[in-house]
């Protein structure tokens, strides 16, 4: 099994400004030894390490970790995409992720992004879309503008499971799922739900599987952020119950290998 979405950070180092003390459960350093003690006993043997800071220095550090630890199969880093193809040329770099979730709804429409997005497609780098439901219409336009660019929607675009406001999210995700260059991560849903909403989380996950199918859904832990709402083991168990058994090999490993082109 491959965890297609996990993080490491060192507080106050490599431009790390989040989490803050307000996120008490995860306000400490998380390093490769922590993941290695937690995931392999559950059968998870490799991971995709994803940036958590808007920092080139952080991305450089993640690439160094990938070089040093065999279980890290690839890195999704950060770069300022409005400055062109300004990112490390590393064999470990498999994708880039601007932190769109905090930006205006139409941020992805900016033509200043297009040269970098075209370069990403040329280099076969994945665009990890850390977005919220309000960004999905502009993400659809981006996907249509760059049909050669492989796009993965992180965390199902963070639907409002706790508030139950899912109609607009479903309509927008349905349109995205119809595009062959768009995939989706089954990740990050617990932190969008209220305590005790596992059944609602499962329904959202099942809806995503029905739209993206066995070939375009990837499981990720979103660890250690998942610890704000649950546990690594608990989320893995719930996710395995969401995905039909015949699709486990793809969703829990094969799709990450193929889409990110992992070694």
C-alpha positions in Angstrom: 0.0 0.0 0.0 1.1 3.5 -0.7 0.0 6.6 1.3 -0.5 9.2 -1.5 -0.6 12.2 0.9 1.4 12.7 4.0 3.5 15.5 5.5 6.6 16.3 7.5 7.5 19.5 9.2 9.8 21.0 11.8 8.3 23.9 13.7 10.1 27.2 13.0 12.5 25.5 10.5 12.5 25.7 6.7 9.9 28.6 6.8 7.4 26.4 8.8 4.7 28.7 10.1 1.9 26.1 10.4 0.6 24.4 12.5 0.2 26.9 15.3 -0.4 26.3 19.0 -4.1 26.5 18.1 -3.7 23.1 16.5 -2.4 21.6 19.7 -2.7 17.9 18.6 -0.2 18.4 15.8 1.9 21.3 17.1 5.2 19.5 17.2 7.8 18.2 14.8 6.8 15.3 12.5 9.7 13.5 10.9 10.4 10.3 8.9 10.9 8.2 12.1 7.4 9.0 13.2 5.8 7.8 10.0 8.0 4.7 9.8 6.9 3.7 13.3 3.2 4.2 12.4 2.4 3.2 8.8 4.4 0.0 8.0 2.9 -2.0 10.8 -0.5 -1.2 9.1 0.8 -2.5 5.8 1.6 0.8 4.2 5.1 0.5 2.7 5.6 3.8 0.7 4.4 7.3 0.6 4.1 10.5 -1.4 5.4 13.4 0.7 3.5 16.6 0.2 4.5 20.2 1.0 2.8 22.0 3.9 4.5 25.4 3.7 4.5 28.0 0.9 8.3 27.8 0.8 11.0 26.7 -1.7 13.2 26.0 1.3 10.7 23.6 2.6 10.5 21.8 -0.7 14.2 21.5 -0.9 14.2 19.9 2.5 11.5 17.4 1.5 13.5 16.4 -1.5 16.5 15.8 0.7 14.3 13.5 2.9 13.2 11.6 -0.2 16.8 11.0 -1.1 17.6 9.7 2.4 14.5 7.5 3.0 13.5 4.6 0.8 9.8 4.7 1.8 9.4 8.2 0.3 8.6 7.4 -3.3 8.1 11.0 -4.5 7.5 14.6 -3.4 4.8 17.1 -4.2 6.5 20.4 -3.6 5.6 24.1 -3.7 6.7 26.7 -6.2 5.4 30.2 -7.1 3.7 29.2 -10.4 3.2 32.8 -11.4 7.0 33.1 -11.9 7.2 30.4 -14.5 9.0 27.0 -14.3 11.0 27.9 -11.2 11.3 24.6 -9.3 14.0 22.1 -8.6 14.8 19.6 -11.3 14.9 16.6 -9.1 13.9 13.0 -9.9 12.1 12.9 -6.6 9.8 15.8 -7.6 6.6 14.3 -8.9 4.2 17.3 -8.5 3.6 20.8 -7.4 0.9 22.2 -5.1 0.1 25.9 -4.7 -2.1 26.4 -1.6 -5.1 27.6 -3.4 -7.5 26.9 -0.5 -6.7 30.4 0.9 -6.9 32.3 -2.3 -9.8 34.0 -4.2 -12.3 31.7 -6.0 -10.9 32.8 -9.4 -7.2 32.6 -8.6 -6.8 29.7 -11.0 -8.0 31.7 -13.9 -5.0 34.0 -13.9 -3.2 33.7 -17.2 0.1 34.3 -15.4 -0.1 30.6 -14.3 -0.3 29.2 -17.8 3.5 29.1 -18.7 4.2 27.1 -15.6 1.3 24.8 -16.0 2.4 24.1 -19.6 5.9 23.4 -18.4 4.5 21.0 -15.7 2.7 19.1 -18.4 5.8 18.9 -20.5 7.8 17.6 -17.5 4.9 15.2 -16.6 4.5 16.8 -13.1 1.2 16.5 -11.4 -0.8 19.6 -10.3 -2.1 18.8 -6.8 -5.1 21.1 -6.4 -5.5 22.0 -2.7 -8.8 23.8 -3.2 -12.2 24.3 -1.5 -15.6 24.0 -3.2 -15.6 27.7 -4.3 -12.5 27.0 -6.5 -14.0 24.1 -8.4 -15.5 26.1 -11.3 -12.1 27.8 -12.0 -10.3 24.4 -11.6 -12.6 23.0 -14.3 -11.6 25.8 -16.6 -7.9 25.2 -15.8 -8.3 21.5 -16.6 -9.9 22.3 -19.9 -7.3 24.9 -20.7 -4.5 22.4 -20.0 -5.7 18.9 -21.1 -2.2 17.4 -21.0 -1.8 18.4 -17.4 -2.5 15.7 -14.8 -4.5 17.1 -12.0 -5.3 15.6 -8.6 -8.0 17.2 -6.4 -6.7 17.0 -2.8 -9.1 15.9 -0.1 -12.1 15.8 -2.4 -11.9 19.6 -2.5 -12.8 19.7 1.2 -16.6 19.3 1.1 -18.6 20.8 4.0 -19.5 17.5 5.6 -20.1 19.1 9.0 -22.5 21.7 7.6 -24.1 19.4 5.2 -23.9 21.9 2.3 -22.9 19.5 -0.4 -25.2 20.2 -3.4 -23.0 22.8 -5.2 -19.9 20.7 -4.4 -21.4 17.6 -5.9 -22.4 19.4 -9.1 -18.9 20.9 -9.6 -17.1 17.7 -8.7 -19.4 15.8 -11.1 -18.2 18.0 -14.0 -14.5 17.6 -13.0 -14.9 13.8 -12.7 -16.0 13.8 -16.4 -12.5 15.2 -17.4 -10.0 12.4 -18.1 -7.0 14.4 -16.8 -8.5 14.9 -13.3 -8.2 12.4 -10.4 -9.1 12.8 -6.8 -7.6 11.9 -3.4 -9.7 10.0 -0.9 -8.1 12.0 2.0 -8.7 14.8 4.4 -12.4 14.1 4.8 -12.4 13.5 8.6 -11.2 17.0 9.3 -14.1 18.4 7.3 -16.6 16.4 9.4 -18.0 16.8 12.9 -17.2 14.2 15.6 -19.4 11.2 15.1 -20.0 11.7 11.4 -18.1 8.6 10.1 -21.3 7.5 8.2 -21.5 10.9 6.5 -17.8 10.7 5.6 -18.3 7.2 4.2 -21.2 8.4 2.0 -19.0 11.2 0.6 -16.2 8.7 -0.1 -18.6 6.3 -1.8 -19.9 9.2 -3.9 -16.3 10.1 -5.0 -15.6 6.5 -5.8 -18.7 6.3 -8.0 -17.6 9.4 -9.9 -13.9 8.9 -10.3 -13.9 5.1 -10.3 -11.2 2.6 -9.5 -8.6 4.2 -11.8 -8.8 7.8 -10.7 -9.2 7.7 -6.9 -6.1 7.6 -4.6 -6.0 7.0 -0.9 -4.0 9.3 1.3 -3.8 9.6 5.1 -3.2 13.4 5.3 -1.1 12.5 8.3 -0.4 14.1 10.7 -3.2 16.6 10.0 -5.7 13.6 10.3 -4.8 13.6 14.0 -6.9 16.7 14.5 -10.0 14.5 13.9 -8.9 10.9 14.2 -6.0 8.5 13.8 -4.0 7.1 10.9 -5.2 3.6 11.6 -8.8 4.7 12.0 -8.9 6.6 8.7 -7.2 3.7 6.9 -9.8 1.3 8.2 -12.7 3.5 7.3 -11.3 4.2 3.8 -10.9 0.5 3.2 -14.5 0.0 4.0 -15.5 2.7 1.6 -13.7 1.3 -1.4 -14.9 -2.0 -2.9 -12.4 -4.8 -2.2 -11.7 -5.4 -5.9 -10.5 -1.8 -6.2 -8.2 -1.8 -3.2 -5.0 -2.5 -5.2 -5.6 0.5 -7.4 -6.9 3.0 -4.9 -4.4 2.1 -2.2 -1.3 2.0 -4.3 -1.5 1.3 -8.1 -3.1 4.7 -9.0 -0.4 6.6 -7.1 2.3 4.6 -8.8 0.9 5.3 -12.2 -0.3 9.0 -11.9 2.8 10.2 -10.0 5.1 7.9 -12.0 6.7 6.6 -8.8 9.8 4.4 -9.0 
